Structure formats: C-alpha cells, structure tokens
Amino acid sequence: MDPVRSPSSDLVRISETGSLESSLSQATLGKRALGLRVTDEKGQCIGFGRATVRHFGRFLNAFSFGIGYLSIAFEPRKQGFHDMVARTVVLRTAPAAPATTPIPAGSTPTL
C-alpha cells in the first residue's frame, strides 16, 4: 500500500471537498483563489451530500479517459460529467475589491 495514499487520506480529501463546497464560500481553497464557486443548477448553495456525489462523479472522468473534463469545453453550461451527475455548476464570483488603507490628505505615503 502506498503510504501517501491511504484510505484515511481519501476520507479526509472527500470530507474536505464536501465540507468546503457545501460551506457558505461554496468553494475549495483553489476555487476561491480562482474566483469560482459551486452551486446547484438554480445558483443555490449545495449540501454535503451533493458535494460528495460531485466528488465521486470525477471517477466518470477518469473512466472515460478525460472525456468528462473535455466536455466542459463544448457543453453550453461548462459542466463536466461530475457536474452533470450531481446537477451542479461552477460559477465565477465577483472579484473582491482590493483592501486599501486610506491615506490622510496632506501626508506622504511611505513604502
């Protein structure tokens, strides 16, 4: 057995993905960094069960030699096989405004 990939690490990955995609942020850390979020087909937050179905749906992409991921390029709603199975979509979020500190009038900013 590969010590890096054990059943317990798979369970952690499934729990992490399900928890993050069903949270208020609706995204894993990578999706957040890219400004993406996972919703149901109506744009609502998905539950842990649906996020887990979506995670296991990725196996369809592997069994189809990546055709499930390739379908994203041609599908109008940009859904992979795993999104179609779980009835989810990945949407772009509005970019966050940069955090700035106002500089008082008459002062010189320091770098």
Residue pairs with C-beta under 8 A, 6 or more apart in sequence:
14 52
14 55
16 28
17 28
17 51
17 52
17 55
18 48
18 51
18 52
18 55
19 48
19 51
20 27
20 28
20 29
21 27
21 28
21 31
21 38
21 46
21 51
21 54
22 45
22 46
22 47
22 48
22 50
22 51
24 45
25 32
25 37
26 37
26 38
26 39
26 45
26 46
27 36
27 37
27 38
27 93
31 37
31 38
31 90
35 92
35 93
35 95
36 90
36 91
36 92
36 93
37 90
37 91
37 93
38 46
38 51
38 54
38 88
38 89
38 90
38 91
39 45
39 46
39 88
39 89
39 90
39 91
40 46
40 50
40 87
40 88
40 89
41 87
41 88
41 89
43 89
43 91
46 54
46 86
46 88
50 86
50 87
50 88
51 86
53 85
53 86
54 82
54 83
54 85
54 86
54 88
55 82
56 82
57 80
57 81
57 82
57 83
57 84
57 85
57 86
58 68
58 80
58 82
60 68
60 81
60 82
60 85
61 67
61 68
61 69
61 80
61 81
61 82
64 81
67 81
68 80
68 81
68 82
69 80
71 79
71 80
71 81
72 78
72 79
72 80
77 89
78 89
78 90
79 88
79 89
79 90
83 89
83 90
103 109
